[in-house]
């Protein structure tokens, strides 16, 4: 039987496995934006719907793996991988895992 501390650690491991960044998504995989630093994300991305609670889907990755092409609530956006790595997501379980 697991002790209380071991149980809490196990829950944290499971929850952290579901948290990824936009840059870690595979084509077709979706996630929900959880957090990002307002200083790291350009205003243009915010205007296009890149806000906490919105769904992001990886559409395509460029041949050299940068930039990436994403769909945020119907807006198709090409962003650099560096920028995508600053946007944290909760992976949706019904999409392919990374």
N, C-alpha and C positions, 0 to 999 in steps of 0.2 A: 504494500500500500504506500502510495506517495505521501510524503509529508507536505505540509502547507507550502513551504518555500519551493519545493520541487514542482508542485502543481502550478504555482505562479510563474515559475521559470518556463515551464512547458507552454503555458498560455501565451507568454510573451514571444516565444520562438514561433509559434503558429501564427500569431498576428503579424510579426515582422516579416514572415515569409510572404504574406499577402501584400506587403507594402513594397512598391517598386517606384522607379522614376519613368517618365515618358520615354527616355532614351533606352530603357530596358524592355520595352514592349516589342513583341514580335508582330509581323504583319497579320492583321485580323484580330489581334488581341485588344481588349478594352479595359479601361480603368476609370475610376472616378477621382478627380483632382481633390486632394486633401489639403495640401499646403504648399506655399512657396514664399520666398521673401519678395515683398513688393519692390524692393530695390533691384532685384535680379531680373525681373520680368518687364519687358518694355510695355508701355501703355497700349501700343497697337495690339499686342496679344490679349490684353484685358478687354479691349474694345471688341475683339473678335470672339469673345466668349470664354477665354481661358481663365475661368474663375473657379474657386472651390465649390464642389458639388456637381460640376458639369462633367459629362462623360467624354472621354478621349478614346479614339480608336487609331491604331497605327495602320496607315493605308499602304505605305511603301517606303523602302529605304533606298537611297541612291547607291549606285554601284560601288562607290568608295566609302559607303556607310555614313556619309554626311553630305547634304542635309537629309532630314527625314520628313515625310509627308504624313500629316495627321488630320483627322476629322474631329473637330470639337463642336458638338451640337449643330452639325450641318455646315459649318465653316471649314473649308479645306485650307490648311495652312502648311507651308514649308518652313521648318525651323532648323537651326543648327543643333547638332547633337549636344554641344556644350550647354545651350539654353535648355534643351529637353531634360538634361540631367539635373536641373535645378527645380523641376516641378515634380513633387511627390504625389503618388497615386495609391489608391487601394485597388488592387487587381480584382476584376470581376471573375467569379468562379466559372461562369459559363463560357468564357473565352479561353483559347489555348494558353497554356502556361509557358513562361519564358524558359 
